[in-house]
Amino acid sequence: MDDYGGHGGAVRCAGSLLEPAITLGGVSTSWAELLGFATGALTVWLVVRQHVWNWPIGVANVILLGLVFLTVGLYADAALQIVSPPT
């Protein structure tokens, strides 16, 4: 098994996004998690304002969080990222 849980190409290409950005209390948070949270919050704000940029930001959110879920082995959650479209 490799550093990314044996998931191969797609996850390996996004390696820098999966590196720890911050560590608090012994728990590290990757750049993908931070950017996923930020794009999610921004998407909600854009939906409320009915702005067209909601869609591309929402797609980025789905990709980032899907990557995080795949990396940690949450395959059902990763599948839900594909099945349920951005808001």
C-alpha atoms as an extended CHARMM CRD file, in Angstrom:
* protein
*
        87  EXT
         1         1  MET       CA              0.0000000000        0.0000000000        0.0000000000  PROA      1               0.0000000000
         2         2  ASP       CA              1.2940000000        3.4640000000       -0.8740000000  PROA      2               0.0000000000
         3         3  ASP       CA              1.0590000000        6.7590000000        1.0270000000  PROA      3               0.0000000000
         4         4  TYR       CA             -2.4620000000        7.3650000000       -0.2770000000  PROA      4               0.0000000000
         5         5  GLY       CA             -4.0630000000        4.1280000000        0.8820000000  PROA      5               0.0000000000
         6         6  GLY       CA             -3.3740000000        2.2860000000       -2.3880000000  PROA      6               0.0000000000
         7         7  HSD       CA             -5.8460000000        4.3770000000       -4.3930000000  PROA      7               0.0000000000
         8         8  GLY       CA             -3.6060000000        4.9660000000       -7.3850000000  PROA      8               0.0000000000
         9         9  GLY       CA             -3.4840000000        7.6880000000      -10.0150000000  PROA      9               0.0000000000
        10        10  ALA       CA             -6.1390000000       10.2890000000       -9.2590000000  PROA      10              0.0000000000
        11        11  VAL       CA             -5.2940000000       10.5170000000       -5.5930000000  PROA      11              0.0000000000
        12        12  ARG       CA             -1.5570000000       10.3720000000       -6.2660000000  PROA      12              0.0000000000
        13        13  CYS       CA             -1.8090000000       13.3410000000       -8.6770000000  PROA      13              0.0000000000
        14        14  ALA       CA             -3.4140000000       15.4370000000       -5.9510000000  PROA      14              0.0000000000
        15        15  GLY       CA             -0.6750000000       14.6410000000       -3.4440000000  PROA      15              0.0000000000
        16        16  SER       CA              0.0950000000       18.2330000000       -2.5030000000  PROA      16              0.0000000000
        17        17  LEU       CA             -3.5680000000       18.8250000000       -1.6430000000  PROA      17              0.0000000000
        18        18  LEU       CA             -3.4110000000       15.8960000000        0.7440000000  PROA      18              0.0000000000
        19        19  GLU       CA             -0.3730000000       17.1270000000        2.6500000000  PROA      19              0.0000000000
        20        20  PRO       CA             -1.0520000000       18.5080000000        6.1380000000  PROA      20              0.0000000000
        21        21  ALA       CA             -1.8250000000       22.2170000000        6.1840000000  PROA      21              0.0000000000
        22        22  ILE       CA             -2.2070000000       22.6000000000        9.9500000000  PROA      22              0.0000000000
        23        23  THR       CA             -2.0000000000       20.3670000000       12.9850000000  PROA      23              0.0000000000
        24        24  LEU       CA             -4.0360000000       21.1040000000       16.0920000000  PROA      24              0.0000000000
        25        25  GLY       CA             -4.0790000000       18.8250000000       19.1190000000  PROA      25              0.0000000000
        26        26  GLY       CA             -2.1440000000       16.1520000000       17.2530000000  PROA      26              0.0000000000
        27        27  VAL       CA             -4.7060000000       15.9700000000       14.4180000000  PROA      27              0.0000000000
        28        28  SER       CA             -3.5850000000       17.1680000000       11.0000000000  PROA      28              0.0000000000
        29        29  THR       CA             -5.8690000000       18.7760000000        8.4500000000  PROA      29              0.0000000000
        30        30  SER       CA             -5.0140000000       18.6300000000        4.7580000000  PROA      30              0.0000000000
        31        31  TRP       CA             -5.2110000000       21.4510000000        2.2610000000  PROA      31              0.0000000000
        32        32  ALA       CA             -8.0330000000       19.5930000000        0.5040000000  PROA      32              0.0000000000
        33        33  GLU       CA            -10.0680000000       19.5610000000        3.7260000000  PROA      33              0.0000000000
        34        34  LEU       CA             -9.5020000000       23.2750000000        4.3340000000  PROA      34              0.0000000000
        35        35  LEU       CA            -10.2830000000       24.2080000000        0.7360000000  PROA      35              0.0000000000
        36        36  GLY       CA            -13.2960000000       21.8640000000        0.7700000000  PROA      36              0.0000000000
        37        37  PHE       CA            -14.6610000000       23.6280000000        3.8350000000  PROA      37              0.0000000000
        38        38  ALA       CA            -13.9800000000       27.0790000000        2.3680000000  PROA      38              0.0000000000
        39        39  THR       CA            -15.5810000000       26.2710000000       -0.9960000000  PROA      39              0.0000000000
        40        40  GLY       CA            -18.5730000000       24.7290000000        0.7950000000  PROA      40              0.0000000000
        41        41  ALA       CA            -19.1420000000       27.8410000000        2.8770000000  PROA      41              0.0000000000
        42        42  LEU       CA            -18.6780000000       30.0400000000       -0.1880000000  PROA      42              0.0000000000
        43        43  THR       CA            -21.1530000000       27.9080000000       -2.1500000000  PROA      43              0.0000000000
        44        44  VAL       CA            -23.8220000000       28.3390000000        0.5240000000  PROA      44              0.0000000000
        45        45  TRP       CA            -23.2640000000       32.0980000000        0.5360000000  PROA      45              0.0000000000
        46        46  LEU       CA            -23.4800000000       32.2160000000       -3.2770000000  PROA      46              0.0000000000
        47        47  VAL       CA            -26.6910000000       30.1450000000       -3.2810000000  PROA      47              0.0000000000
        48        48  VAL       CA            -28.3210000000       32.5510000000       -0.8620000000  PROA      48              0.0000000000
        49        49  ARG       CA            -27.3390000000       35.4390000000       -3.1150000000  PROA      49              0.0000000000
        50        50  GLN       CA            -28.4500000000       33.4420000000       -6.2150000000  PROA      50              0.0000000000
        51        51  HSD       CA            -25.1230000000       34.0330000000       -7.9380000000  PROA      51              0.0000000000
        52        52  VAL       CA            -24.1070000000       31.9990000000      -11.0020000000  PROA      52              0.0000000000
        53        53  TRP       CA            -20.6010000000       31.3160000000       -9.5860000000  PROA      53              0.0000000000
        54        54  ASN       CA            -22.2900000000       28.9140000000       -7.1910000000  PROA      54              0.0000000000
        55        55  TRP       CA            -21.9540000000       26.1270000000       -9.7680000000  PROA      55              0.0000000000
        56        56  PRO       CA            -18.1930000000       26.1450000000      -10.5040000000  PROA      56              0.0000000000
        57        57  ILE       CA            -17.3520000000       26.7050000000       -6.8190000000  PROA      57              0.0000000000
        58        58  GLY       CA            -19.7630000000       23.8890000000       -5.9280000000  PROA      58              0.0000000000
        59        59  VAL       CA            -18.0880000000       21.5470000000       -8.4040000000  PROA      59              0.0000000000
        60        60  ALA       CA            -14.6860000000       22.3510000000       -6.8830000000  PROA      60              0.0000000000
        61        61  ASN       CA            -16.1810000000       21.5850000000       -3.4570000000  PROA      61              0.0000000000
        62        62  VAL       CA            -17.4680000000       18.1920000000       -4.6270000000  PROA      62              0.0000000000
        63        63  ILE       CA            -14.0930000000       17.2780000000       -6.1450000000  PROA      63              0.0000000000
        64        64  LEU       CA            -12.0850000000       18.3470000000       -3.0900000000  PROA      64              0.0000000000
        65        65  LEU       CA            -14.2780000000       16.5750000000       -0.5460000000  PROA      65              0.0000000000
        66        66  GLY       CA            -14.5890000000       13.4990000000       -2.7750000000  PROA      66              0.0000000000
        67        67  LEU       CA            -10.8040000000       13.3180000000       -2.8260000000  PROA      67              0.0000000000
        68        68  VAL       CA            -10.6520000000       13.5870000000        0.9670000000  PROA      68              0.0000000000
        69        69  PHE       CA            -13.2820000000       10.8560000000        1.3930000000  PROA      69              0.0000000000
        70        70  LEU       CA            -11.4860000000        8.5210000000       -1.0370000000  PROA      70              0.0000000000
        71        71  THR       CA             -8.1740000000        9.0390000000        0.7080000000  PROA      71              0.0000000000
        72        72  VAL       CA             -9.4830000000        8.0800000000        4.1420000000  PROA      72              0.0000000000
        73        73  GLY       CA            -11.5190000000        5.1400000000        2.8400000000  PROA      73              0.0000000000
        74        74  LEU       CA            -15.0190000000        6.6240000000        3.1100000000  PROA      74              0.0000000000
        75        75  TYR       CA            -16.1040000000        5.1720000000       -0.2200000000  PROA      75              0.0000000000
        76        76  ALA       CA            -19.8690000000        5.6130000000        0.2990000000  PROA      76              0.0000000000
        77        77  ASP       CA            -19.3900000000        9.2930000000        1.1180000000  PROA      77              0.0000000000
        78        78  ALA       CA            -17.1480000000        9.6780000000       -1.9370000000  PROA      78              0.0000000000
        79        79  ALA       CA            -19.8650000000        8.0610000000       -4.0780000000  PROA      79              0.0000000000
        80        80  LEU       CA            -22.4390000000       10.4830000000       -2.6800000000  PROA      80              0.0000000000
        81        81  GLN       CA            -20.2420000000       13.3460000000       -3.8720000000  PROA      81              0.0000000000
        82        82  ILE       CA            -20.7050000000       12.0160000000       -7.4020000000  PROA      82              0.0000000000
        83        83  VAL       CA            -24.4120000000       11.1760000000       -7.1070000000  PROA      83              0.0000000000
        84        84  SER       CA            -25.6460000000       14.3590000000       -5.4520000000  PROA      84              0.0000000000
        85        85  PRO       CA            -24.9660000000       17.4870000000       -7.5410000000  PROA      85              0.0000000000
        86        86  PRO       CA            -23.8440000000       20.7900000000       -6.0270000000  PROA      86              0.0000000000
        87        87  THR       CA            -26.6260000000       22.9290000000       -4.5910000000  PROA      87              0.0000000000
